[in-house]
């Protein structure tokens, strides 16, 4: 991955009002953190920074920073971008300077290429479990992505972080991190069916106790019915005596 060039300007003032003026002028307030030197307050060219972010498309961003009067620019990793919750305008940016000649650990996108036999026949499909892995390399050797070719994979095969290789660096994610696997189509049907099925109470067998929550005859109800009949029987007996 080639470094993204970005011009920066020193910032001598601070505060909300000054930050508003900076954004009104088409620049973005930023902070450059470094090792062995004080934190620097800077300004970025807003439009150029927006274009760079769109070009990167969510990938790890490492910038080559250029400042007027400096022969050698800084190399910095994008640490954080603060945006307005409504307008999505960039409010502030944090950059972390990378010392020359030292490796950096960043998350890199996993790109799946090829098509396995199971996918072609419809017997299975490739299931991606994670979209990125952490790698350690020099900034200038940072790849845009880590490629995983699934052409030779068969049903049941799995790819772990330990199986990945990159040039000019190494994978530092957990070696047992599952990247992807090839699952049979029947497994997908069973998993979806079990996830969508709702629990159904089984009907009680004949002669078994009624299920909880079901209405059952009560002895009190029978007694009440007998009591209602008694006054009528007594009245009939009195009428016969008369």
C-alpha positions as CSV (number, residue, x, y, z in Angstrom):
1,X,0.0,0.0,0.0
2,X,1.4,3.4,-1.0
3,X,1.4,6.1,1.7
4,X,-1.3,8.7,1.3
5,X,0.3,12.2,1.0
6,X,-1.4,14.9,3.1
7,X,-0.3,18.5,3.7
8,X,-0.5,19.8,7.3
9,X,-0.2,23.2,8.8
10,X,0.9,24.2,12.4
11,X,-1.9,25.3,14.7
12,X,-0.9,27.8,17.4
13,X,-4.4,28.5,18.8
14,X,-6.9,26.3,20.5
15,X,-10.5,26.4,21.8
16,X,-14.0,25.9,20.3
17,X,-14.1,29.2,18.6
18,X,-10.8,28.8,16.9
19,X,-11.7,25.3,15.8
20,X,-14.9,26.7,14.2
21,X,-12.8,29.2,12.3
22,X,-10.5,26.5,11.2
23,X,-13.3,24.4,9.8
24,X,-14.9,27.5,8.2
25,X,-11.6,28.0,6.4
26,X,-11.8,24.5,4.9
27,X,-9.3,22.9,7.3
28,X,-9.7,20.3,10.0
29,X,-8.3,20.6,13.6
30,X,-6.0,17.7,14.4
31,X,-3.5,16.4,16.9
32,X,-0.3,14.5,16.0
33,X,0.9,12.3,18.8
34,X,4.5,11.1,18.8
35,X,7.1,9.3,20.9
36,X,9.9,11.3,22.5
37,X,8.5,14.7,21.6
38,X,5.6,16.9,22.6
39,X,2.2,16.4,21.0
40,X,1.7,18.8,18.1
41,X,-1.5,20.7,17.3
42,X,-2.0,20.8,13.5
43,X,-4.5,21.5,10.7
44,X,-5.3,19.2,7.8
45,X,-6.7,20.3,4.4
46,X,-10.3,19.2,4.8
47,X,-11.2,18.3,1.2
48,X,-8.0,16.4,0.6
49,X,-8.5,14.4,3.8
50,X,-12.1,13.6,2.9
51,X,-11.0,12.4,-0.5
52,X,-8.3,10.2,1.0
53,X,-10.8,8.6,3.4
54,X,-13.2,7.7,0.6
55,X,-10.4,6.3,-1.5
56,X,-9.3,4.1,1.4
57,X,-12.8,2.7,1.8
58,X,-12.4,1.8,5.4
59,X,-8.9,0.2,5.1
60,X,-6.1,1.1,7.5
61,X,-4.8,4.6,6.7
62,X,-1.1,5.6,6.9
63,X,-0.3,9.1,5.8
64,X,2.9,10.8,4.7
65,X,2.5,14.2,6.2
66,X,4.1,17.2,4.6
67,X,4.6,20.6,6.3
68,X,6.1,23.7,4.8
69,X,9.7,24.3,5.8
70,X,10.3,20.6,6.7
71,X,12.6,18.5,4.5
72,X,11.3,15.2,5.8
73,X,7.7,14.6,6.4
74,X,6.1,12.5,9.2
75,X,4.6,9.1,8.7
76,X,1.4,8.8,10.8
77,X,-1.3,6.3,11.4
78,X,-4.9,7.4,11.5
79,X,-6.1,6.9,15.1
80,X,-9.5,8.5,15.4
81,X,-11.9,10.7,13.3
82,X,-14.6,12.6,15.3
83,X,-17.7,13.5,13.3
84,X,-20.8,15.6,14.0
85,X,-23.6,13.3,14.9
86,X,-26.1,15.0,12.6
87,X,-24.2,16.6,9.7
88,X,-21.4,13.9,9.6
89,X,-18.9,16.8,9.3
90,X,-15.4,15.9,10.4
91,X,-14.7,17.8,13.7
92,X,-11.3,16.6,14.8
93,X,-8.7,14.0,13.8
94,X,-6.1,12.2,15.9
95,X,-2.9,11.0,14.2
96,X,-0.2,8.7,15.7
97,X,3.3,9.3,14.4
98,X,5.3,6.2,13.5
99,X,9.1,6.4,14.1
100,X,11.2,5.9,10.9
101,X,12.2,2.2,10.5
102,X,9.9,0.8,13.1
103,X,7.1,-1.7,12.3
104,X,3.5,-0.8,13.1
105,X,0.6,-3.2,14.1
106,X,-2.6,-2.5,12.2
107,X,-5.8,-4.3,11.3
108,X,-6.0,-5.3,7.6
109,X,-9.0,-6.4,5.6
110,X,-9.3,-10.1,4.5
111,X,-10.1,-10.4,0.8
112,X,-11.6,-13.8,-0.3
113,X,-10.8,-14.7,-3.9
114,X,-11.6,-17.7,-6.1
115,X,-14.5,-20.2,-5.9
116,X,-14.3,-23.6,-4.3
117,X,-15.8,-26.7,-5.9
118,X,-18.6,-26.9,-3.3
119,X,-19.8,-23.4,-4.2
120,X,-19.8,-24.2,-7.9
121,X,-21.9,-27.4,-7.4
122,X,-24.2,-25.9,-4.8
123,X,-23.2,-28.5,-2.2
124,X,-21.8,-25.9,0.1
125,X,-20.7,-22.4,0.7
126,X,-17.8,-20.3,2.1
127,X,-18.6,-18.8,5.5
128,X,-16.4,-15.8,6.5
129,X,-16.0,-15.6,10.2
130,X,-13.8,-12.5,10.4
131,X,-13.2,-9.6,8.0
132,X,-9.8,-8.5,9.2
133,X,-6.6,-9.6,10.9
134,X,-3.8,-7.7,12.7
135,X,-0.4,-7.6,11.0
136,X,3.0,-6.2,11.9
137,X,5.1,-4.6,9.2
138,X,6.9,-1.4,8.2
139,X,4.6,1.4,7.1
140,X,5.8,1.3,3.5
141,X,5.2,-2.5,3.3
142,X,1.6,-2.3,4.6
143,X,-0.6,-4.3,2.2
144,X,-4.1,-3.1,1.2
145,X,-5.5,-6.5,2.2
146,X,-4.6,-10.1,3.0
147,X,-5.8,-12.4,0.3
148,X,-7.3,-15.8,0.9
149,X,-7.7,-18.1,-2.2
150,X,-10.5,-20.6,-1.6
151,X,-10.2,-22.4,-5.0
152,X,-8.7,-25.6,-3.6
153,X,-10.8,-25.9,-0.5
154,X,-13.2,-28.8,0.0
155,X,-16.2,-29.3,2.2
156,X,-15.3,-29.1,5.9
157,X,-12.0,-27.2,5.3
158,X,-11.1,-24.3,7.5
159,X,-8.6,-21.4,7.3
160,X,-7.1,-20.0,10.5
161,X,-4.9,-17.0,11.1
162,X,-1.9,-19.3,11.3
163,X,-2.5,-20.3,7.7
164,X,-2.1,-16.8,6.3
165,X,1.1,-15.4,4.8
166,X,2.1,-11.9,3.8
167,X,5.2,-10.4,2.3
168,X,7.3,-8.0,4.3
169,X,5.5,-8.7,7.6
170,X,3.8,-11.2,9.8
171,X,0.3,-12.0,11.1
172,X,0.0,-11.2,14.8
173,X,-3.6,-12.1,15.4
174,X,-4.4,-15.2,17.5
175,X,-3.1,-18.2,15.5
176,X,-6.4,-20.1,16.3
177,X,-8.6,-17.2,15.0
178,X,-11.0,-18.8,12.5
179,X,-11.0,-16.8,9.2
180,X,-13.4,-18.8,7.1
181,X,-14.8,-22.3,6.6
182,X,-16.6,-24.3,3.9
183,X,-19.9,-25.7,5.2
184,X,-22.3,-28.1,3.5
185,X,-25.6,-26.7,2.2
186,X,-27.6,-29.1,4.4
187,X,-26.0,-27.5,7.5
188,X,-27.3,-24.1,6.5
189,X,-30.9,-25.5,6.1
190,X,-30.8,-27.1,9.5
191,X,-29.3,-24.1,11.2
192,X,-31.9,-21.7,9.7
193,X,-34.7,-24.1,10.5
194,X,-33.7,-24.5,14.1
195,X,-33.2,-20.8,14.5
196,X,-36.6,-19.9,13.1
197,X,-38.6,-22.7,14.8
198,X,-40.7,-21.7,17.8
199,X,-41.0,-24.0,20.8
200,X,-44.3,-26.0,20.8
201,X,-45.6,-27.7,23.9
202,X,-46.2,-31.4,23.3
203,X,-49.7,-32.7,23.8
204,X,-50.1,-34.7,27.0
205,X,-50.6,-38.5,26.5
206,X,-54.0,-40.0,27.3
207,X,-54.4,-40.4,31.0
208,X,-51.5,-38.2,31.9
209,X,-51.8,-35.0,34.1
210,X,-52.9,-31.9,32.2
211,X,-50.2,-29.5,31.1
212,X,-49.5,-26.5,33.3
213,X,-51.8,-23.6,32.4
214,X,-54.6,-25.8,30.9
215,X,-58.1,-25.5,32.6
216,X,-59.0,-28.6,34.6
217,X,-62.3,-29.6,36.4
218,X,-62.3,-28.7,40.0
219,X,-63.9,-30.6,42.9
220,X,-65.3,-27.3,44.2
221,X,-67.2,-26.7,40.9
222,X,-68.8,-30.1,41.2
223,X,-69.8,-29.4,44.8
224,X,-71.4,-26.1,43.8
225,X,-73.4,-27.8,41.1
226,X,-74.8,-30.4,43.7
227,X,-75.7,-27.6,46.1
228,X,-77.7,-25.9,43.4
229,X,-79.8,-29.0,42.9
230,X,-80.6,-29.6,46.6
231,X,-83.1,-26.7,47.1
232,X,-85.2,-27.9,44.1
233,X,-85.3,-31.5,45.4
234,X,-86.5,-30.3,48.9
235,X,-89.2,-28.1,47.3
236,X,-90.6,-31.1,45.3
237,X,-90.8,-33.2,48.5
238,X,-92.8,-30.5,50.4
239,X,-95.2,-30.2,47.5
240,X,-96.0,-34.0,47.6
241,X,-96.7,-33.8,51.3
242,X,-99.3,-31.1,50.8
